[in-house]
Amino acid sequence: QVQLVQSGGGLVQAGGSLRLACAASGSIFNIPPMGWYRQAPGKQRELVATITSSGGSTKYADSVQGRFTISRDNAKIYLQMNSLKPEDTAVYYCNALVSNQLYWGQGTQVTVSS
């Protein structure tokens, strides 16, 4: 079994910053590729950012490019979110691909007030 535990998030004013963290543990034998997704009310879950196992390659949604940074320290990933906008308000989820199975974190609310 694999567990993903998220931390961080909360309420911030537009223009502010937040940092999310996600730690993977359990039956992990190799550092997995991981990522962040988000789901706003009434919308589908969408990709925010992904990072490869080595951390050498990252991918971002156009909407967050230049404002968000994904990073990792072994089986823990982070999402540094700067210049936050009200449209970034959503529940943020991390995931990890382990042995061809996708695992998800519990989700954390990020609310950006205008």
Helices and strands as residue ranges (DSSP letters): E 2-8, E 10-13, E 18-26, E 34-39, E 46-51, E 58-60, E 68-73, E 76-81, G 86-88, E 90-98, E 101-104, E 108-113
